[in-house]
Amino acid sequence: MPEVDESRQERAREYAAIRRRLFVANLAVGALYCVGALASGASLALRVALQALTPLPVVLNGLFLLAFGAAYFLLTLPLAVYGGYVLPHRYGLSVQTLPAWLADLGKSTLLSGALALALMEVVYLLLARLPDLWWLVTAAVVLLVTVVLAQLAPILLVPLFYKLTPLSGGEVAERLKAMAVRAGARVRGVYSINFSSKTTAANAALMGLGSTRSIVLGDTLLDRFTPDEIETVFAHELGHYVHRDIPKLVLVQSALTLVGLCAVSLFLRRGVAALGLQSIADVAGLPLLALGLGAFAVVTMPLGNGFSRHVEAAADRYALETTGKPGAFISAMVRLADQNLAEYSPPRWVEVLLYDHPALSRRVAAAEAYRAGHGTAT
């Protein structure tokens, strides 16, 4: 069995610990920002000032959302630069120049900001028009947006950040297309994605839904992994299609979103009088809405991650059964741990709370058990 590089694992543990502290820091900064905006009266003052500029609720809400979001972006920008640029460079995971990284940050901020603005305009329209059922309709809107984005991402979003190059021939492409055909998955083709322009990490995906579904392989995977290893990595992704995991994950997340929005609706109603808000549709209550949604997301994150780990383990099993190559699967997992600087055996509490995949050590142990049970050395 191949062994992980202990020197790389020492750095992986350091990197993971820093990332966890950054995660907590981001949560703390966001919470303090929202609490401060409410406690200081700044949120109410901003809404009053903007009301002097426009009587139209949709314009007022939009201006408030832009101002509130821009201030939060600037407040958290140092953490974003450290976590997204400085730290990956320090640990050899990023090869981007600062201008290129800032360009990507600008594009992702504009895209996510535009989507958030449109979604929150809808939410505040629903809060005003359907105060008793806004949470139910909002959950349906979020589900619709999720499905549409999954369909359009390979066509519209991914090319904004990466170059996709068709792999028209070769052993790897033919193997993977044949696997997809056997599994009944219709794909547009096999593509290489230029991860190496930004990172040293490797990955693969079965991206998109329906007519946009594509096999996507990082060039960092193609360059450093054997065809058998790539086959097992892709077989795992194919397992998600066969098991219909994406619809399951979307439904589970939608159910959590529905419950969360219902809870936040009650939270908002209790906060209206205490904070001097006009109603639950008062945009000055945005920090309260953000606090409620954020708290619910943190509390339920282990539930969503637990279900995700379950389906990921099942996809691993599918990869082992389909390829019959546990040895290649094991070597791929070990290679991913070293190349991606992933913690091989994280503390159990970290895995339970934060990981949406089983720890790599558990995935390797499961493959070893499969190999022992089937008497194969491959």
Buried (B, 14 or more C-beta within 10 A) or exposed (E): EEEBBEEBBEBBBBBBBBBBEBBEBBBEBBBEBBEEBBEEEBBBEBBEEBBEEEEEBEEBBBBBBEBBBEBBEEEBEEBBBBBBBBBBBBBEBBBBEEEBBBEBBEEBBEBEBEEEBEBBBBBBBBBBEBBEEBBBBBBEEBBEBBBEEBBBBBBEBBEEBBEBEEBEEEEBBEBBBEBBEEBEBEBBBBBBBBBBBBBBBBBBBBBBBEEBBBBBBBBBBBEBBEEBBBBBBBBBBBBBBBBEBBEBBBEBBBBBBBBBBBBBBEBBEEBBEEBEBEEBBBBBBBBBBBBBBBBBBEEBBBEBBBBBBEBBBBBBBBBBEBBBBBBBBBBBBBBBBBBBBBBBBBBEEBBEBBBBBBBBBBBBEBBBEBBEEEEEEE
